[in-house]
Amino acid sequence: MKLHSKFDEVVKRKGIKKKFIVDELGISKTTMSLWSNDANGEAKTSPNVFLVLKVAKLLDCKVEDLFEIKEE
């Protein structure tokens, strides 16, 4: 199974600047960039559950809106 990130799509659709997310969550830009998909369409890394929940709340969406598990 692979983790597919929809994080960038949600942020763009909501019109929220990534700088705002970085500042609100107290994380680095590098950390946030790792949540984006690589060339194979997989998230570069999976954020911890605590951060996923905080991001979902900040963006007013469900966790499933941000990430999904895809069968290989």
C-alpha angles and dihedrals in degrees: 000000000000132000111234117197123217091173096112092048093052094047091049093046091049092048093231121150115235089226088065091054092048091050095045095048097038093232133131125258087242092057091050093046090058089066091066122092123265124223090283093057094252127124108256089227137349117247118229118267093252092058093043090055092047092049092049091051092046092050093041094235141109123269087243088060089060104040138016135183115236126196114239 
